[in-house]
Amino acid sequence: MLARGWVLAAFAALSCPYVIGKPFTLMDKITTQCESEALSVGTRLADHYNSYDEDTEWDTRIHNDYLVEHLGFAGWIQMGLYKNTKLTAGRQDAPALHQRGGWAGSKNISESAYWALQNQWVYMMGDSTQRQVWATFVSPFQNNEFERNAKEWTRENCARQYPHRKIHESGGHFPEEGWGGKCGNNELTCSLSGFGPEGKISFDWKHFPYEDYDEWLFGDSGLWNSTTRHPDVLVLHIGLHTCVHAHNSPTSSIANPNNTMIATHKRDIKTLMKAVRAAIDRTPASMPRTKVIVQLAGRTGASEPLQDKCSRTVNRVAAYEGHLQGFAVLEREEIERRLLYKSEFFEEVSYIKNLLHLENPAANIVGTSLLALIACLRRNGTDYNAKYIPTDVL
C-alpha cells in the first residue's frame, strides 16, 4: 500500500509539473484579468456585427443595437440607419442608446465611458494599421472623416523623426526589408489634444521592432529621461510589417520568404522590450510610471497560411517578451479573426472585406478594446466606473 501511494505521488509530480508554484509569474493577476476583459469586449463586438444572416447589408450590421450602445469612438453611429433615421436596426432610439453606453451626452469626461483617458497622454507606436487606431482615438475631436483621411493629414502636419532616425532615412531604399519609396514619408510623430485639458494622443510611426530611433527614444536622452511630463500610456504595435514584407518584396515571396529578416526581428523584440523597461525604470520616484500595452499585430489581409503563421508566431514572441517585462497585451489578431471568420473564406458573401486596412467597424472595435484594457488597468482591481463595461463581459 505504501509503495502504491509512493508511485501515485511520483506520477502526479511528473504529469503535473506546473501545479506547484505561483499561478502568476510573468505578470500580476490584475493584468491577466484586464487582458481577458479587453479581449472579451472586442470579440463580443465582432460577434454582434456578424450576428445577422448572409443577406444583411453593412448599414444594418453596424447599427446593431449592441454596437450602438457599446462601440466607442463612433459618434456617427448615433445618426442611425441610412445616416438620418436616428434608429437602430432593432428600431431603438440610436442617440439614447449610445448615450446609455456612456459615449455621449455627458458634460464631464469623468462621467463617461472615456473616463480612463481623462488628462492622459496616450502614446501609440506602430505602422499604418496602428494609425487607424490612433485616428479612431482622436476622431471625437476632429470629425467623422478624419479616420479615412489620417494618412494624408499626418504627412502634411506631423514632425519628421530625423535626426533621431538615420538608417532608414526618407528616400532610402531597402528592398530586402520591404522598405523604400514613400515609406520615409510615413516616419513621423504626431500629437493632438486628447480627453481633458491635459489630455494628449500621440502617434509615432514604427515599421521595425528595434532600430536607431528606438535607441534614442528609450535611451538616456530620450522621452523617458526628462523630469518633465512623459506618456501615461504607451501602446507598442509591432510585427505586421515584418510578416507582410518578408513574404512580399522584390527579394522574397510567399513560397520563399525572407527568413533572415523574420529571425532578426524576433530577436529585436526582446531588445525593444528590455529598452522600454529600462526607460520606465529611470522614471523618478516622484513621477507616475508609464503603463505599457503591447498591442499585437492584426490580420495580414492576404489569407495566406504561411504569412498568417508568421504573424501569429511573431505575435507570440511579442506577447511573451512583453509579459516578461510586466507589460499588458492586447490580442488584436484574435479580435480581427473573430470579425473576419464568416467572411474570409466565403466567396459568395463578405460581411467585411479581408484587407490589410480593415474598414469600419474594425478600427473602432480594436480601439474600444484598447480603451477597455486601459480602463481596467486604471481601475486596478476595483469596481470604479465598472458600469461602462458591457454586462455580458463582467
N, C-alpha and C positions, 0 to 999 in steps of 0.2 A: 504493500500500500504506500509505504514511504517512497519507494523507488518510482512508482507510478506518478505520485504527486510531484516528484522532482522533475520527471520527464515532461509533464504538462506545463510546469512553470518555465522550464527551459524552452519549450516550444512556443509558449506565449511571448517570451522575451525575444525570440528570433523572428517570429512572424509579425510582431507589432513593435518595430524598433522606434517608432515616433510617438508612442503613447506617453512615455515618461518624459517629463520636462516641461518647460514653459510653453503655453499654447501660442504666445505671440513673441517671436524672437527678432524679426526684422523690423517690425513697427508695432505701435500700440493698438489696443483693442478699439479705441475710438476711431482711429484712421481706417481700420478694417471695416467697421460698421459704416463709415461715411462712404467708402468706395462702393459698398454694396447698395447703399441708398441711392447714390448718384446713378449707378448702372440701372437700378430698378426704374428710376424716373425716366431715363432715356428709352429703355426697352418698352415700357408701357406706352409712352407717347408714340413710339414707332408702331406698336401693335394696334393701337387705336386708329392710326392712319390707315392701316391695312385691313381694317375690320369690315369693310364693305365687299360686295361681290365684284366680279371682274369687270362689269359694265359701268361701274360708278366712276364718274369723272373727277378730276383733281379738285375742283372748287367745292364739291360736296365733301370730299375726304378731308380737306383742310379745315372745313367749318364743322367738323365733327364736334359734338357738344363737349367731349372730354378735352380735345385740343384747345377749343376756345377758352376753356376755364384754366387749363394747366400749362399751356405753351407760353413761355416768356419771350420777351424781346420781339413781340409781334403785334404792335398796336394796330396794324392794318386789318387784323383778323376781326376787329370789332365792327367793321363795315358789313360783315355778314355775307351771305351768298350773293354772288354776282356783283359785289362791291357796293351795293346800295340798299339791300333789303333790311339790314340790321338783324337778320335772323340766322340762326344756326341751322345745320342740316336736320336737327330734331325740332325745328320751329320754336326754339327758345330765343329770348332776348340776348343777342350777342354781346352788346356793351355791358349789360348787367352780369352776364356770366363771366366775362373777362374780368370785371371788377371784383366779383366774388372770389376769383382766384388770386386777387391781390396785385394784379398787373396794371390797374388803372384806378382812377377815382380818389386816390389818397393825396393829400397835400404834403404829407410828411413821408419821406423815404423810409424812415424807421418803422412806419406802419404799413408797409407794402411788402410784396414778395421780393423786392430788390433790397431789402434792409441790410443784407450782408455785404453789399457793395458801397454802403454809405461812407463817404470820405476815405475810401480805399484806393490805393494805387495798384491797379492790376496790370502786370507787365507780361505780355504774351510774346513768345518767340516761336517762329515756325515758318513754313512755306505758304504757298498761295491758298492751300486748304485751311490753314490756320487763320489766314487773313479773313476768310469768310466768317469765322467765329468772332474775331475781333470786330469786324464790321457789324455783326449782329449785336454785340455788346454796346456799341456806340450809336446804333441806329435810333434809339429813343431820343437822342439829342440832335440828330441830323434830319433825315426824312426817310420815307419808305423806299426811296430809290437808292439810298446810299449803299446798301448791301451789294447791289449789282454793279455799281459804279466805283466801288472802293479801289480797284486796281488802278484805274486812271487817276483817281484822287490822290492816292499815295505817291504815285510817280511825279505828280505836279507839286505836292505840298510838303513832302517829308524830307528829313535831313539825311544826307549821304553818310554811310558808315566809315568812309575814308576820313582820316588816315589810319584808323584802327584796323581796317581790312586792307591787306596788302597783297596776299597771294592771289585770291580770286578778285582781281580788280575789275572795274567796269570796262567792258570791251574785250576782256580776256577770252581765251579760247582753250577749253579743257575737254575735248571730245570724249576722252576715256572716262570722265566723270559725269557726262551728260550735262555739262555746264558750258555755256557760251552764248554768243549773240546778245540777246536782250536780257539775259539773266542778271547782268550787272545793274540794269535799270531797277531791279527789284530789291537790291541790297540797301534798304532804307530803314530808318527808325522814325516812327510816327507816334505822336501823343495828342490825345484830345481830352477835353474835360469829361469827367465821369459823373458819378452819382454823389451829390452833395457838394458844398463849396470847395472842399479839399480833394474831391474825387478826381482821379486821372486814369485813363485807359490807354496803355501804350502797346505798340506792336513793333517788334524787331524781326525783320526778315531773316530767316535762317534756313539754309538748304542742307548743310552738312553737320554731323554731330559735334565735331570739335575742330576749330581752326584758329587762326591768329586773332580773329575778332573776339572769340571766347576767352582767349588768354588775357586780353585786355579787360573785357567786361567783368570777369570774375577774378581778375588779378589784383595785385596790391594797389594799383592806381585806377581801378575800375569803379563801377557804380556802387559797390558794397564797401568801398574803402572810406567813403566820406562820412563825416559825422552829421551831414545834412540828411534830409529825408531820402529813404530808399524804398523800393516797392514793398507793399504789404503782401502781395500775392504774385508769385512767379509761375507762369504756365509754360512748360517746355514741350514742344511738339517736334519730334524727330523721326526719321526713318522712311517716310514716304518717298522723298526724292531719291534716296538710296536705291530702293527696290524698283521704282519706275524706270530710272535711267540705267541701272545695272542690267536691265533686260531690254533696253530700247535706246540705243545710242549709235553713233557711226561705227563704233568698235565692238558692239555687243548685240545680242538678240535674245529672244525668249529661250531658244534652244542652246545658246552659247552665252550665258550671262557673264558679267564682269565679277567673278567670284572674289578676286583680289580686293576690289573696292568694298564689296559686302563684308568681307572678313575684317578689313581695316576699320570700317565704320562701326562694326560691332565692338571692336576694342576701344574705339574712340568714345563710345557711350560711357564706359567706365570712367575714362578720363574726365569727361564732362561732369558726371555726377559728383565725382570727388572734388572737382574745382568749384562747383556750386556749393557743396557742403562746406568747403574751406572758406568761401566768401561769406557765407552766413555766419560761420563761427567767429569771424572777425568783427561782427557787429558788436558795438559797445553794449555793456550790460544795461545801460540806461535807455536803450532804444529797443523797440519791438523787433522781433525776428520775422523775417520773411517766411510765409508759408509757401512751400514748393509743391506744385502739382505736375506730374508727368502725364501729359495727355498723349496717349498712344496714337499712332498713325491710323487714319481711316482706311476705307476701301480704295483700291488702286484704280477702279473704274475700267478694268480690262477683262475681267472674268477669265484670266489666265491662271491656271492652277499653280504653275511654278512661280509666277510673280506674286500671287496671293500668299503662297507658302513663305516666300522671302519676307514679305511684310509682317506676317504673323510671327515668324522666327525672330526678326529684329524687335518686334514689339515685346516679346517675352524677355529678351535681353534688357530692353529699356525698363520694363517693369521690375525685373529682378535687381538691376543696379540702382534703380530709384528707391526701392524698398530697403536696400542695404544702407542707404543714407537717411532713411526715415521719411521719405517723400511719399505723398499720396499718389495714386494712379487712377486715371480715368480711362476706361476701356472704350475708346471711340470706335474702334473697328467692330466690336461686338454690337454696339448700338446701331451702327450703319448696316451691319449684316442683317439685323432684325428688320430694319427699314426696307432692305432690298430683297428679302428672302422670297417674296412672292413675285418678284419682277425679274430677277437676274437671269433665270433660265427658262422663262415662259415667253415664247416668241409671239404669241397671239396678242397678249395684253401686257402693258407695262404700267404698274402703279406709279413707279418713279423711274426715270431713266438712269441706267447704270453708267454714270460719268465720273471722271476724276473729281470734278467740282459739282457735287450733287446740288440739285435745285431745292428750293424750299419744299417742305419744312426741315430738311436735313440739318442745315446750319443752326436753325432755331432750336431743334431738338438737342443737338450737341451743346449749344450754348446754355440751354435750360438745365441740362445735366451737369455742366460745369458749375453753374451757379448753385445747384443743389449740393455739390461737393464742397464748395467754398462756404456755404451757409452751415453745413453740418460740422465742418471743422471749426467754424467760429462759435457754434453752439457748445462745442467741447463737452458733449455728453449730457447737456441739459435739454429741457424741452422748450427753450426760448424760441418764440415765433414758430413753433412746430405746426401751427395752424396752416401754414402755407405749403406744407408737404401734402401731396395727394394722399387721400385716406387709404388707397389700395397699396401704397408704398410702405406705410407705417406697419 
